[in-house]
């Protein structure tokens, strides 16, 4: 019996990856300027920013509108064929604030 199976993963293709990936949505909750500058930088490009709900906006009046927008954007990405499906694991490497690298395996 196998306890770990190779997953099907959707990865974006043919996009600007510098605009696709963003930090965790629970970061910079005290810095609204970070999020407004990020939104300007991304513009009309596909981005995970458009399919997450940053915590800084949780107490805002437009929650339902934001959730609706997230759902529409997810559907748009799927319908546009933005992703390629791969059967594999993903190795993630990132640098943390102290300069050390952290490596993880997405299963």
TAJOKA-V369879 format. One record per residue. N is the residue number from 0. RES is the residue in one small letter. PSI is psi in whole degrees, 0 to 359 (none if undefined). BURIAL is I if it has 16 or more other ideal C-beta (glycine too) atoms within 10 Angstrom, else O. Layout:
BEGIN
n=(N & N)
res=(RES & RES)
psi=(PSI & PSI)
burial=(BURIAL & BURIAL)
END
This chain:
BEGIN
n=(0 & 1 & 2 & 3 & 4 & 5 & 6 & 7 & 8 & 9 & 10 & 11 & 12 & 13 & 14 & 15 & 16 & 17 & 18 & 19 & 20 & 21 & 22 & 23 & 24 & 25 & 26 & 27 & 28 & 29 & 30 & 31 & 32 & 33 & 34 & 35 & 36 & 37 & 38 & 39 & 40 & 41 & 42 & 43 & 44 & 45 & 46 & 47 & 48 & 49 & 50 & 51 & 52 & 53 & 54 & 55 & 56 & 57 & 58 & 59 & 60 & 61 & 62 & 63 & 64 & 65 & 66 & 67 & 68 & 69 & 70 & 71 & 72 & 73 & 74 & 75 & 76 & 77 & 78 & 79 & 80 & 81 & 82 & 83 & 84 & 85 & 86 & 87 & 88 & 89 & 90 & 91 & 92 & 93 & 94 & 95 & 96 & 97 & 98 & 99 & 100 & 101 & 102 & 103 & 104 & 105 & 106)
res=(x & x & x & x & x & x & x & x & x & x & x & x & x & x & x & x & x & x & x & x & x & x & x & x & x & x & x & x & x & x & x & x & x & x & x & x & x & x & x & x & x & x & x & x & x & x & x & x & x & x & x & x & x & x & x & x & x & x & x & x & x & x & x & x & x & x & x & x & x & x & x & x & x & x & x & x & x & x & x & x & x & x & x & x & x & x & x & x & x & x & x & x & x & x & x & x & x & x & x & x & x & x & x & x & x & x & x)
psi=(132 & 128 & 339 & 129 & 148 & 123 & 162 & 123 & 138 & 121 & 137 & 149 & 148 & 43 & 168 & 103 & 339 & 340 & 344 & 305 & 138 & 171 & 170 & 144 & 356 & 8 & 158 & 38 & 342 & 6 & 77 & 331 & 325 & 312 & 324 & 322 & 322 & 316 & 319 & 317 & 318 & 319 & 231 & 0 & 150 & 141 & 148 & 340 & 326 & 354 & 18 & 166 & 91 & 137 & 333 & 337 & 2 & 329 & 14 & 160 & 330 & 32 & 311 & 319 & 318 & 316 & 317 & 318 & 319 & 313 & 317 & 320 & 319 & 314 & 319 & 317 & 316 & 310 & 328 & 356 & 33 & 334 & 152 & 141 & 128 & 150 & 94 & 174 & 162 & 125 & 125 & 128 & 131 & 156 & 130 & 173 & 323 & 5 & 351 & 152 & 141 & 136 & 136 & 160 & 121 & 123 & none)
burial=(O & O & O & O & O & O & O & O & O & O & O & I & O & O & O & O & O & O & I & I & O & I & O & O & I & O & O & I & O & O & O & O & O & O & I & O & O & I & O & O & O & I & O & O & O & I & I & I & I & I & I & O & O & I & O & I & O & O & O & O & O & O & O & O & O & O & O & O & O & O & O & O & I & O & O & O & I & O & O & O & O & I & O & O & O & O & O & O & O & O & O & O & O & O & O & O & O & O & O & O & O & O & O & O & O & O & O)
END
